[in-house]
Amino acid sequence: MAVASTGFTAYSQQLDLGEQWPARWTTTWKVGRTSVVHAVRDLAEVDVSQCTPVRRFTWRTDQYHRPGLEYLVTTDRHHGFESFEEERLLLVTDFAAGLVEALSQPFRLRLRAGGRRVEHTPDYLLLTDSGPYLVDVRPADRIRSADALKFAATAEVALAAGWNYSVVTGWRRYALGTVDALSAERRDLPDVLGTQGQLIEAVAHEPMPFGDLVGQCRYPAIARAHASHLMWHRYMGVDLSGPYGDWSLVRLAERGRRWGRER
């Protein structure tokens, strides 16, 4: 659902990638109040679970950007963001299956390019079931040559560490609106009326429009909240490529076929 770019290889020619560059480029991490420096070649030694954001998130009335804290159900914690686009990334990350941990502003990278020192702090390091993902967030129309150089350097670091890396430059139409709508019911939702079981049973044999699905339940108004909860947690699925409404086709997700054993 994200529009991501990894096409900054043209700027790699400006990087000082001579012999032993992974030993010369460094990353600075924050463990408690202590700054710890690791060469790029030693990133496998970093215990990310002990790290905190390398710089603070600050708020003041006259600042240009929009920082804040976003709660993630996956980690049961708030995570910092510095822009509306970064907040969107955290929301989608929480929805995406397989997230284990998210670290905002994970480290400060120090490198050399064209004989001069350059610094860059990636936006997020996401630990997932399929491996670490290093992510920067920047709208496509705001990427300047200096940014592209830093992104190219970060891509080299991720490659050396065995991580994935991409720059999120935008979002596919409708996807964010649907995820945002589902997120309203992402937290624990008591099911004293057994509504979730009714929803699963109704959609078990074939997909059906959202409005028809909730109409199959004893209390349709309550079923709407529980249906959103089930879709957020991937027991049911809905198409993210179109507008979300009563006409949206809902189907049982692969995970939902094991409903009785997982709940």
N, C-alpha and C positions, 0 to 999 in steps of 0.2 A: 504493500500500500504506500510505501515511501518511494519518492523519486530520488535515487541515490547516484552518486557519480564517483568513479575511481579514475577518471581520465586526466590525471595530472602528471603523467609520465614525461611529458615534454619539458617540464620544469626540473626533472631529475638531473638533467645535464648541468644545472647550475649548482648542484650540491657537491660538497667535497667528499666524494665517496671513494677515496683512495684506499690503499691497503690498511686493514685493521680499523676501518671507521667505526665498527660496533664497539670497539674498545675506547675510542676517543669521544664519541657522542655519549652524553649522559642524561639520565632522568632523575629528577628529584621528587621523592615521595614524602608524605607527611604521616608519621606514626605517632599519634598523640600530639604532643607539642614539639616533637623532634623531627627534623628534616633528615632524610636518609637518601644518599646518592648511590645510584646503581648505573653502571655502564649498560649500554643497550645489549651487549652480549650476555649480561647477567640477569635479564628480566625474568627468566624462569625462577630465579631465587626469591623474587618479591612475594611476600605473603599479603596478597591484596585484601584479605579479610581483616587485616589489622590496620589498613590505611584509611585515612580521612582525606577530604578535599584539600588539595595543595594550596588553595587560596580561599579566603572567606567570601561568603555572599553578603553583600552590603546593600542597605536600603537608605535612600535619602530622597527628599522631595524634588530635587532639581536634576536627577540623573536621567540620561537619555534612554538607557535600556530598562527592561522590565524584569527584575529578578523576583524569585519567590521560592516556595517549597511545595512540592507535589507528593501526595501520599501514594505509595504503591502497595497494593494488596499483597503482591508477591513477597515483598520483604518486610511488610508491616512497619515501615518507617517512612519518614519524609525525606525527600531528596531535593537538593538545590537545583535551580535552573536560573539562567541569566537572561532569558528572552522568551517571548511567547512561542517561538518555534521550538525551543528546547523543552518547554512545558508539554507541547504536543508530542514530542518524541518520547518523553517519559510516560505519557498516557498510553501511547501505542505500544511501548515496550512492556507495560504492565499487562496489556491485552494479549500480546504475542506469547505463544506457548513456549515453554522451555527456559524462561528467565530464572536465574538463580540469585544473582546479586547485581547491583548497579552502583557504580562509583562515579560521582560527579567530579569534574576537574581532577582526574586521577594523578597526574604527574606533570612536571614542567620539563620539557625537552630542551636541551641545549645542543646545538649543532653548529656546523660551519658551512657556509655557502658563499662561493665567490670570494673566499679569503676573509669573510667577516662572520661574526658570531650572530646567530639567530636563535630566538627563543619562541616556543609555542607550547600552550597548554591545551591538549585535546579536551573536548567537552565531556565525553563519557567513556568509561570502560564497562561494558556489559558482559557479565559472565553468564553463559547459557549452557544448556545441555549439549549443544553442538560446538562449544568452544568459545573463547573470548572474542568479543567484537569491540574494536576501538572505533569511536564515532565522533565526527565533528558535524555541527549543524550550521549551515549558512545558506540562505536563499540564493538561488542561482544568480540573480541580478546584483548581488552584493559581494560577489567573489572578485577580488582584485588580484593583480599579479603577485603581490606580496603574500596574500592568503594562499594562492595556488602553490607557491613555493613551499610554504609550511605544510600544506596538505601532502605535497609530494614527499617531503621529508618524513612525515608521520606514516605514510604508506610504506616507506622503506623500513621504518622501525617495526611496524606491525609484521611485515614480511619476515624480518630477522627473528622476531619473537614467536612466529608461528600463529599469529592472530589474524583475524579478518579485519578489514578497515574499509570504511566508506564515508563519504560526505553526504549527508541528507540535505538536498537542495530544494525539496518541495514535497507535496503530498498529492496522491491521486484524488481526483474529484469524487466526492461523496464519502470516501472511506473515513475521513476524520469525523464527519457528522454522525455517521453510524456508530463508530467507536465511542464518541462522546455521549451519545444517547444511551448506549448499553452501560456505560460506566456509572450511570446514576444508581444502578442496582448491583454494583460489584461487591459490596461488602456482605458480610454474613446476613442472611435473610431467613428468619424463622418460618418454617412451613407447617404450621399447626393444622392447616386444613388439607394437607396432602396435595396441594395444587401442582407441585412440580412433578409428582408421579402421574397426574392426569395429563399434563402437557407431554411428557415423554411417551405415554401410551398412545396419545392422539396422533403423534407424528411418527410413530415407530414404523409404520408400513409404507408411507409415502409422504413426500413433501406437501405442504399446504401453505396458503397465504397466512400471514401473521394474524390478520383479523379473524379468519375462520378458525385458526388454531385456538386462540384464547376463547372464542365462542363455544368451543367444545367443553370448556370447564364449567364447574358449578357457579363460580364467581368470576366472570370475565375481567372485571376491573382489577381484581387482585391478581389474576393470571397474567396480566400485562407486565406487572413488576417481576413476577417469578420467571416469565419467559425471557426477559432481558437479563436476569441474573444467570439463567442457564446458558444463554448465548455468550455472555461474557466469559463464563467458565468453561466454554467449549463442549457442553453437553449437547447443544444444538447449534446449528450453523445457519448463517444468513449471507446472502450475496452482498459484498461490500462495494460492488462496482456501480450500483444504482442508488437512487433515493430510498430511504428507509421509511416504511409506513405499513399500513394494513395490507397492502398488496404485495409486500416483500415475501418471497418464498422461503419458508423455514424448513430445514431438514434435520434429521437426527445425525449428529456428528459421529465419527468413528468411535470416539470416547464414550458417547452416549449408549452404545450397544452394550457397554459393561456397567450400565447405570446401577443396577442392584448391588453389584459387588463393590463399587467405588464409593458409594454414598454411606 
